[in-house]
Amino acid sequence: MNNDLIKIGRIISDPEYIGDGINCAFKCIAYCDKEEYSVIAKYLSDVEILKEIICSVLGRTINLPIPEPILLLDKDNKFCFGSIDVGYPNLFHCLNTEDPFYIEFHSVIKNWSDLESATFFDEFIINPDRHSGNLLYNGKDITMIDHGFSMQLNVVTPDYNKEWNNILFNHLLCNFADSSCNHAIDTSKLTNYLNMWCETICEDNFIDKIDKKIPVDSNLKNELLSFLKDRSYFIQDIINNKINPTQMDFVNV
């Protein structure tokens, strides 16, 4: 199988249910391309599976720490979404809090080397569901999971620029309650990083490259990718407006 394509496999073990999220995840063994993998999987709607796959492929393409996705079939030929098990728990288990504004949460992610890129990524896909339960953490490395609630196409348009709860942005700019931000934010440096980040996202054929990595023929997939392609034209101004809120908002001019 081409390594650029997402894996498609079959569950060959009984599920071991873990966690207590909305979509209860389970650990299992999957057989794919003549190899066995330890996988974390969950049953989702078709659109959520596609969102998870698209966001995983997108994030990994821009070098974000996201586990390799795998599309799974169970014994009844029902699809579910899975990702290769990275072997460590989520940040909630380390902090014992789900509160994304908690100061201890900030103390961990403020030094995360991928914080800027992860923040921009969540803004790009409009992901309101970021908290300690979907950031895996082993005391050193952070890995991002769970993107099924992103891209709510029924309520947003590609140039969507209203305030919404991008948790990582709050921590990147220290805009949250009861926090002492003991360092100055270099907005100029952050804007320069944004410009470089957007050079990749805004490539004419970037989303087409993502499409080729997902061997699924679906109108839903095409709709989601079209949304992202359209949003890529707005994302730099949208994020820049959050970094520099005093500047004129060019998005809606």
Disulfide bonds with the S-S distance in Angstrom:
Cys174-Cys181 2.33
